[in-house]
Amino acid sequence: MNRQTLDSVFKDEINAYLDSKVAAGFQERSFKLGLRAFDRFCQQSVLCSLSFSRELADKWCKRRKNEASTTHYSRINTVKHFLLYLRQLGYDVHVTRDIAFKQTQFQPYIYTDEETKRYFQAVDAFKSRANKKSALQYPVLFRLLCCCGTRIDETLRIRKKDVDFREGVIKLCETKNDMQRYVVFGDDLRELIERFAYKCFYLLGYEDYIFRSSNGGRCQYDTIYDHHRLFLKTANIPYIGNGEGPRIHDWRHTFAVKSFKQMIDSGMDMYVALPVLSSYLGHKSIYATEGYVRLTMALFPYIEAKFKAKLDEVFGCGDGEQ
């Protein structure tokens, strides 16, 4: 299995732990970034023996400057499970304390099916005197956000070379955390993208971005946001404002919630659905996907009744600690 070379005293144990997780059905990428950071920490601490003291554990748990709460939570809890694994093998290690996720009161906006229908009626009817290409590219751009759960910044950075019609995929290269991944488009979206490509791609070089502004450069977020507000108004979807949306990024939240629900409704076990969703969304670990799963459970109580115990087993109790 191809992995980046590890250098610490725990390198063999980390690789064995990753092998065990993959064998259990988890995605390796959900764990390896946090363990790679732990490997660097052990190397920088000049750790020479297969032991991990309380002093080192406290240093490892300290939140770093400019470290997001989600990143801190993921880093500590990923390695905590590795340390538990080492202890079970008989190593002299101090298992780190629990890190509670500092959850905000913010709740993402989840578009209803009816709102989605009205929104895309507004998108498909849009015409712009400033940029005639908008009528061709906006139906594609906004459906990638809605149907594939892509982030707006990585969507605007799709280049002509990234679109593979034969395989029916788009490669996202310029992404958050530099985590390249593929998104798959269904038959309807594929047909729409092919029509867009037929009318516009012949004007583009291999390295050019596919979503273009009126001056020939890459579309900018501010322009897309202004038109998003227009589509909300046309679709009669109230805009709350003050960061509470409905935002462009809430299409990604909506995609994640509906995708997780669809997988559960199809009979897929949560232990399988969670890493699949995490990997598809381009998260660094399954811990970054937890919020979407809990939101799905809040919206659909029958899913909460079925899987809450399993979720708390994986992430810890969600009530009070987070």
C-alpha positions in Angstrom: 0.0 0.0 0.0 1.5 3.4 -1.1 2.0 5.7 1.9 4.1 8.6 2.7 7.2 7.5 4.6 6.9 7.8 8.4 10.0 8.6 10.5 9.2 8.3 14.2 9.8 5.5 16.6 6.1 4.5 16.1 6.2 4.3 12.3 5.7 0.5 12.2 2.9 0.6 14.7 1.2 3.4 12.8 1.3 1.5 9.6 0.0 -1.6 11.3 -2.9 0.4 12.8 -3.8 1.9 9.4 -3.8 -1.6 7.9 -6.2 -2.8 10.6 -8.6 0.1 10.0 -8.6 -0.5 6.2 -9.2 -4.2 6.8 -12.2 -3.2 9.0 -13.7 -1.2 6.1 -12.6 2.3 7.0 -11.1 4.8 4.5 -7.4 5.2 5.3 -7.5 8.9 4.6 -9.8 9.4 7.6 -6.9 8.5 9.9 -3.6 9.0 8.2 -3.4 12.8 8.2 -3.8 12.9 12.0 -1.4 10.0 12.5 1.2 11.6 10.2 1.0 14.8 12.3 1.6 12.6 15.4 4.5 10.9 13.7 6.1 14.4 13.1 5.4 15.4 16.7 7.2 12.3 18.0 10.1 12.8 15.7 10.4 16.5 16.7 10.2 15.5 20.4 13.2 13.2 19.8 11.3 10.2 21.1 13.6 7.2 21.0 11.6 4.6 22.9 8.2 3.0 22.3 6.5 5.0 25.1 4.4 8.1 25.4 4.5 10.1 28.7 1.8 12.2 30.3 4.0 15.2 29.7 4.2 14.5 25.9 0.4 13.8 25.9 -0.4 17.2 27.5 1.9 18.9 25.0 0.3 17.1 22.1 -3.2 18.0 23.3 -2.5 21.7 23.5 -4.4 23.6 20.9 -2.0 25.2 18.4 -2.0 28.8 17.3 -4.7 29.5 14.6 -5.9 25.8 14.8 -9.6 25.5 14.1 -11.7 23.7 16.8 -12.7 21.0 14.3 -9.0 20.4 13.3 -8.0 20.3 17.0 -10.8 17.9 17.8 -10.0 15.6 14.9 -6.2 15.6 15.6 -6.6 14.7 19.2 -9.3 12.1 18.9 -7.8 10.3 16.0 -4.6 9.8 17.9 -6.4 8.9 21.1 -7.7 5.8 19.4 -4.3 4.9 18.2 -2.9 5.3 21.7 -5.6 3.0 23.0 -4.6 0.5 20.4 -0.9 0.7 21.6 -2.0 0.2 25.2 -3.9 -2.9 24.2 -0.7 -4.2 22.7 1.1 -3.6 26.0 3.0 -0.4 25.2 3.7 2.1 28.0 1.7 5.0 26.7 -0.4 7.7 28.3 -3.8 7.9 26.5 -4.8 11.5 25.9 -7.8 13.0 27.6 -11.1 13.6 25.7 -11.4 16.8 23.7 -14.9 18.1 23.6 -16.0 19.6 20.3 -16.9 23.2 20.8 -20.1 23.3 18.8 -21.5 26.7 17.8 -25.2 27.5 17.8 -25.2 28.0 14.1 -27.4 25.6 12.1 -26.9 25.3 8.4 -29.9 25.9 6.1 -31.2 22.8 4.4 -33.1 23.5 1.2 -36.4 21.7 0.8 -37.2 19.9 -2.4 -39.7 22.6 -3.4 -37.2 25.4 -2.7 -34.6 23.5 -4.8 -37.1 23.3 -7.6 -37.9 27.0 -7.5 -34.3 28.0 -7.1 -33.2 26.1 -10.2 -36.1 27.5 -12.2 -34.6 30.9 -11.4 -31.1 29.7 -12.3 -32.2 28.2 -15.7 -34.2 31.4 -16.6 -31.3 33.8 -15.8 -29.9 35.9 -18.6 -27.1 38.5 -18.2 -26.2 41.3 -20.6 -22.8 41.7 -18.9 -21.8 38.0 -19.4 -23.8 36.0 -22.0 -21.9 32.9 -20.9 -23.8 33.0 -17.6 -26.9 31.4 -19.2 -24.8 28.4 -20.2 -22.5 28.0 -17.2 -24.8 28.8 -14.2 -27.1 25.8 -14.6 -23.9 23.6 -14.5 -22.1 25.5 -11.8 -25.0 25.6 -9.3 -26.0 22.0 -10.0 -22.5 20.9 -9.1 -22.9 22.6 -5.8 -26.3 21.1 -5.2 -26.0 17.6 -6.8 -22.3 16.9 -6.0 -21.8 18.8 -2.8 -18.7 20.7 -4.0 -17.5 23.8 -2.3 -17.9 27.0 -4.3 -14.1 27.9 -4.3 -13.1 24.4 -5.6 -15.9 24.5 -8.2 -14.7 27.8 -9.6 -11.2 26.3 -9.9 -12.3 23.4 -12.2 -10.2 23.5 -15.4 -11.0 22.1 -18.8 -8.4 19.2 -18.3 -10.3 18.2 -15.1 -13.5 17.2 -16.9 -13.6 13.5 -18.0 -16.7 12.8 -20.1 -15.7 9.2 -20.8 -15.6 8.3 -17.1 -18.3 10.8 -16.1 -16.2 12.4 -13.4 -14.6 15.8 -12.6 -11.3 15.8 -10.8 -11.1 18.5 -8.1 -7.5 19.5 -7.9 -7.5 23.0 -6.2 -9.3 22.0 -3.0 -9.4 22.7 0.7 -6.4 21.1 2.5 -5.0 20.1 -1.0 -7.1 16.9 -0.9 -7.7 16.0 -4.5 -10.8 14.0 -5.2 -13.4 13.0 -7.9 -17.0 13.9 -8.2 -19.4 11.8 -10.3 -22.2 13.3 -12.3 -25.4 11.4 -13.2 -26.9 11.2 -16.7 -28.9 14.4 -16.5 -26.0 16.5 -15.2 -23.7 14.8 -17.7 -25.9 15.8 -20.6 -26.0 19.4 -19.3 -22.2 19.6 -18.9 -21.8 18.1 -22.4 -24.0 20.9 -23.9 -22.1 23.5 -22.0 -18.8 22.0 -23.2 -19.9 21.8 -26.8 -20.7 25.5 -26.8 -17.8 26.9 -24.7 -14.9 24.5 -24.4 -13.5 25.0 -27.9 -12.6 28.5 -26.7 -10.6 27.3 -23.8 -7.1 26.0 -23.4 -6.4 22.8 -21.6 -5.3 24.6 -18.4 -8.1 27.2 -18.5 -10.9 27.4 -15.9 -14.2 26.5 -17.3 -16.4 29.0 -15.5 -15.5 32.4 -17.0 -16.2 36.0 -16.2 -17.2 38.7 -18.8 -13.6 39.8 -19.1 -12.4 36.2 -19.9 -10.9 35.5 -16.5 -12.1 33.0 -13.9 -15.5 33.7 -12.3 -15.2 35.4 -8.9 -17.1 34.4 -5.7 -18.6 37.9 -5.2 -20.3 37.8 -8.6 -21.7 34.3 -7.9 -22.9 35.4 -4.4 -24.7 38.4 -5.9 -26.5 36.2 -8.3 -27.3 33.6 -5.6 -29.1 36.4 -3.7 -31.0 37.2 -6.9 -32.0 33.5 -7.3 -33.2 33.4 -3.7 -35.4 36.4 -4.3 -36.8 35.1 -7.6 -37.5 31.7 -5.9 -39.3 33.4 -3.0 -36.8 31.9 -0.5 -36.4 34.4 2.4 -32.9 35.6 3.0 -32.1 35.8 6.7 -28.7 37.4 6.5 -26.0 37.9 9.2 -24.3 34.7 8.0 -27.4 32.6 8.6 -28.2 32.2 4.9 -29.5 30.6 3.0 -25.8 30.6 1.8 -24.2 29.2 -1.3 -22.4 26.7 1.1 -25.7 25.5 2.4 -26.1 23.5 -0.9 -23.2 21.4 0.3 -24.9 20.9 3.7 -28.1 19.9 1.9 -26.3 17.5 -0.3 -24.5 15.9 2.7 -27.7 15.5 4.7 -29.8 14.1 1.9 -26.9 11.7 0.8 -26.5 10.3 4.2 -30.3 9.8 4.5 -30.4 8.1 1.1 -27.6 5.7 2.1 -29.3 4.8 5.4 -32.7 4.4 3.7 -31.2 2.0 1.2 -30.1 -0.3 4.0 -26.4 0.8 4.3 -25.0 0.5 7.8 -23.7 3.7 9.4 -20.2 2.3 9.8 -20.1 2.0 6.0 -22.0 5.2 5.1 -20.0 7.5 7.3 -16.5 6.9 5.7 -18.1 6.9 2.2 -19.6 10.3 2.8 -16.5 11.6 4.5 -14.3 10.6 1.6 -16.6 11.9 -1.1 -16.9 15.3 0.7 -13.1 15.6 0.9 -12.9 15.7 4.7 -9.6 15.1 6.4 -11.2 12.6 8.8 -14.6 11.1 9.7 -14.7 13.6 12.6 -15.2 16.4 10.2 -18.3 14.7 8.9 -19.9 14.2 12.3 -21.9 17.5 12.2 -23.6 16.4 9.0 -24.6 13.1 10.5 -26.0 14.6 13.7 -27.9 17.2 11.6 -29.4 14.4 9.6 -30.5 12.7 12.8 -32.0 15.9 14.1 -34.1 16.3 10.9 -35.1 12.6 10.7 -35.8 11.2 14.2 -36.1 7.6 12.8 -32.5 7.7 11.8 -31.5 9.0 15.2 -33.4 6.2 16.9 -31.6 3.7 14.8 -28.0 4.9 14.9 -27.5 7.4 17.8 -25.9 4.7 20.0 -23.5 3.8 17.3 -22.6 7.5 16.6 -22.0 8.1 20.3 -19.7 5.0 20.4 -17.6 6.5 17.5 -17.5 10.1 18.5 -18.5 10.2 22.2 -21.8 11.5 23.6 -23.1 14.4 21.5 -25.2 15.9 24.2 -23.4 18.2 26.6 -19.8 17.4 25.6 -20.0 19.0 22.2 
